Amino acid sequence: MMRPSELYPDDLVFAHEAEEATGVPKAVIRQWASRGRIQRFHGDARRYSGQGHEYKTMYALPEIQQRAATYRPTPQRAPKAA
C-alpha cells in the first residue's frame, strides 16, 4: 500500500475516473477497497454535498493501475435453458 505522503494531488481520483483510466469497473474498485487491497481517501463532504457517495470517496490511481495490470473480468454465466 502506498503512504499518503507518496501521493501527488493528481493521483487521487474518484471511482468513475479510475474506471475510465484503467477499464476496471467501479464496483470492482470499491470491492478492492472494502477488502483492504487498495486504500480509500475521504474528501471534504461539504465540497461535494448533494452529489452522492461517489464524489466523497477517492482512490489512489497508482494503486488501481498496479492491480488493474492483473485484473481479469469474471466471465458471465451462460443463460439457463428454459
Salt bridges, closest charged atoms under 4 A:
GLU6 OE2 - ARG3 NH2 3.08
ASP44 OD1 - ARG46 NE 3.23
GLU54 OE2 - HIS16 ND1 2.95
GLU54 OE1 - LYS26 NZ 3.63
